[in-house]
Amino acid sequence: MKKVIVLLLAISALMASCQKQLKMNLEYNVSNDTYDSTIQDIYIPSTGTYTMPVLVKFLSGYQGDSVRLVIAGLPSSIAVSPNSFSGNPTYTENFVFTTNGVAEGVYPVTITAYTSTQVPHVYNFNVNVIPPNCSDLFAGNLNGSNACTTNYVYGATATTTGYGILALSNFGGYGTHAVANVTFNCNSDSVYIYNQNIGNGVYVTGAGTYTANTLTITYTALNPAGNTDNCVATFTK
């Protein structure tokens, strides 16, 4: 009887040991964009620095596995620090790109995620090198279009008035005397319109994003009659 009990205990211990050794593959997601779940293109100044936060989010599986990120494909004129990082998800690592007089253009780059249990995941994205003052991208004549309760198109004119500041005339099609001061965050590809009277008695506030040739702003406008517009304005060169 004692031999049977010992045998059963040994079998139970063996089964427990086997179960401990079994682990599910780590499932995770890699993203550098707050509003998306993948790696998006970035826009960095030809001279200066740009910080790209990369989120590695745990989804399921064995949490003891680490994910190593490696950035490759950059030209020698663009430095990134660090160029690799390893950690257990969920984590965010800030990759800092540094330039000094790099030619403006589009540079294809990869970021590869490695784990001990899966084949590497390769993410392709572009590093767009733009003027040091990112608001200069949209200086000049622009084509504007609005998506509101009604959709319409119009022309606009923009002038850089300081670092990251764009004075946008005929914003939203409210007239040439309606000038919105758009503030650019060149380190996060985002823009803001802080609450302001843009002229003609119209008060506007909003926020948006930009690419190399498109500026998109979601805004709210209050006119003198007390009416409110909630619109998405898109400007292209």
MIMAR-520667 format. One record per residue (C-alpha): residue in three letters; x, y, z. Coordinates in steps of 0.1 Angstrom, whole numbers, padded with zeros to 4 digits, always signed. Example, Ala and Ser with C-alpha at 12.3 -4.5 7.8 and 13.67 -1.06 7.14 Angstrom:
<recs>
ALA+0123-0045+0078
SER+0137-0011+0071
</recs>
This chain:
<recs>
MET+0000+0000+0000
LYS+0028+0023+0009
LYS+0045+0016-0025
VAL+0013+0025-0043
ILE+0010+0058-0024
VAL+0047+0066-0031
LEU+0041+0058-0068
LEU+0011+0080-0070
LEU+0029+0108-0053
ALA+0058+0104-0078
ILE+0034+0105-0107
SER+0017+0136-0094
ALA+0050+0153-0089
LEU+0061+0144-0125
MET+0028+0157-0139
ALA+0032+0189-0119
SER+0067+0193-0132
CYS+0056+0188-0168
GLN+0028+0213-0164
LYS+0053+0239-0150
GLN+0075+0234-0180
LEU+0047+0241-0204
LYS+0043+0277-0214
MET+0023+0295-0240
ASN+0040+0316-0266
LEU+0042+0353-0259
GLU+0017+0374-0279
TYR+0024+0411-0281
ASN+0018+0442-0301
VAL+0043+0469-0312
SER+0032+0505-0319
ASN+0047+0540-0321
ASP+0013+0557-0325
THR-0012+0566-0298
TYR-0041+0562-0321
ASP-0030+0532-0341
SER-0018+0496-0333
THR+0012+0495-0356
ILE+0044+0513-0366
GLN+0037+0545-0384
ASP+0060+0568-0405
ILE+0078+0595-0385
TYR+0089+0631-0394
ILE+0122+0643-0381
PRO+0140+0676-0385
SER+0170+0678-0409
THR+0189+0693-0379
GLY+0179+0684-0344
THR+0164+0655-0324
TYR+0132+0636-0325
THR+0119+0611-0299
MET+0099+0581-0310
PRO+0082+0562-0281
VAL+0076+0526-0290
LEU+0050+0507-0270
VAL+0054+0469-0267
LYS+0020+0458-0253
PHE+0015+0424-0237
LEU-0015+0405-0251
SER-0013+0369-0238
GLY+0011+0340-0232
TYR+0041+0337-0210
GLN+0050+0370-0194
GLY+0086+0358-0186
ASP+0096+0362-0222
SER+0113+0394-0233
VAL+0109+0413-0265
ARG+0140+0428-0281
LEU+0136+0457-0305
VAL+0163+0465-0331
ILE+0162+0495-0355
ALA+0181+0490-0388
GLY+0184+0506-0422
LEU+0191+0542-0412
PRO+0217+0561-0433
SER+0249+0570-0415
SER+0238+0606-0413
ILE+0210+0597-0390
ALA+0218+0584-0355
VAL+0194+0567-0331
SER+0199+0560-0294
PRO+0195+0533-0284
ASN+0194+0512-0316
SER+0182+0482-0297
PHE+0163+0476-0264
SER+0151+0445-0246
GLY+0124+0442-0219
ASN+0094+0423-0207
PRO+0061+0437-0220
THR+0042+0458-0214
TYR+0069+0485-0218
THR+0076+0517-0237
GLU+0111+0526-0249
ASN+0120+0561-0263
PHE+0143+0560-0294
VAL+0159+0593-0300
PHE+0169+0602-0336
THR+0196+0629-0340
THR+0204+0647-0373
ASN+0228+0675-0384
GLY+0221+0688-0419
VAL+0206+0656-0433
ALA+0192+0660-0468
GLU+0154+0662-0467
GLY+0137+0631-0481
VAL+0122+0597-0473
TYR+0144+0570-0457
PRO+0130+0534-0454
VAL+0138+0518-0420
THR+0128+0486-0402
ILE+0122+0478-0365
THR+0124+0441-0357
ALA+0110+0425-0326
TYR+0127+0393-0314
THR+0115+0368-0288
SER+0128+0333-0277
THR+0097+0315-0289
GLN+0086+0331-0322
VAL+0100+0341-0355
PRO+0110+0378-0356
HIS+0083+0404-0365
VAL+0096+0430-0390
TYR+0079+0464-0391
ASN+0086+0487-0421
PHE+0083+0524-0418
ASN+0097+0556-0433
VAL+0118+0583-0416
ASN+0108+0615-0434
VAL+0134+0642-0430
ILE+0117+0676-0430
PRO+0128+0713-0424
PRO+0140+0720-0388
ASN+0110+0742-0383
CYS+0082+0717-0392
SER+0056+0745-0397
ASP+0076+0755-0428
LEU+0061+0725-0445
PHE+0028+0743-0449
ALA+0039+0779-0456
GLY+0024+0793-0488
ASN-0009+0786-0506
LEU-0029+0757-0494
ASN-0060+0737-0506
GLY-0085+0735-0478
SER-0115+0712-0473
ASN-0140+0709-0445
ALA-0160+0679-0433
CYS-0189+0693-0412
THR-0226+0690-0414
THR-0219+0702-0450
ASN-0187+0696-0469
TYR-0169+0724-0488
VAL-0136+0734-0502
TYR-0117+0767-0501
GLY-0083+0783-0505
ALA-0060+0793-0476
THR-0027+0810-0471
ALA-0002+0802-0444
THR+0029+0820-0430
THR+0054+0808-0405
THR+0056+0834-0377
GLY+0079+0816-0354
TYR+0093+0782-0345
GLY+0064+0758-0348
ILE+0039+0786-0353
LEU+0018+0789-0385
ALA-0006+0818-0392
LEU-0033+0803-0414
SER-0055+0828-0432
ASN-0091+0819-0442
PHE-0090+0790-0418
GLY-0121+0768-0422
GLY-0133+0791-0450
TYR-0144+0818-0425
GLY-0128+0846-0446
THR-0094+0860-0454
HIS-0095+0881-0422
ALA-0100+0849-0401
VAL-0064+0839-0392
ALA-0058+0809-0369
ASN-0024+0805-0351
VAL-0016+0768-0354
THR+0010+0755-0329
PHE+0031+0726-0341
ASN+0048+0700-0319
CYS+0076+0690-0342
ASN+0086+0661-0319
SER+0052+0643-0320
ASP+0038+0652-0355
SER+0009+0670-0338
VAL-0007+0704-0339
TYR-0029+0725-0317
ILE-0052+0755-0320
TYR-0054+0770-0285
ASN-0087+0788-0278
GLN-0085+0821-0298
ASN-0105+0847-0317
ILE-0094+0841-0353
GLY-0113+0872-0365
ASN-0148+0879-0377
GLY-0158+0872-0342
VAL-0152+0834-0345
TYR-0136+0816-0316
VAL-0118+0783-0325
THR-0101+0755-0306
GLY-0087+0723-0320
ALA-0060+0697-0324
GLY-0047+0675-0352
THR-0018+0658-0369
TYR+0004+0663-0400
THR+0024+0643-0426
ALA+0049+0657-0451
ASN+0021+0672-0472
THR-0012+0670-0453
LEU-0024+0689-0423
THR-0056+0676-0406
ILE-0072+0695-0377
THR-0104+0686-0358
TYR-0118+0718-0344
THR-0148+0735-0328
ALA-0158+0770-0339
LEU-0182+0794-0321
ASN-0195+0823-0342
PRO-0210+0856-0329
ALA-0246+0843-0333
GLY-0238+0815-0308
ASN-0238+0788-0333
THR-0212+0760-0331
ASP-0194+0742-0359
ASN-0176+0709-0353
CYS-0155+0701-0383
VAL-0124+0684-0396
ALA-0103+0707-0418
THR-0077+0692-0442
PHE-0050+0713-0458
THR-0027+0702-0486
LYS+0000+0720-0506
</recs>
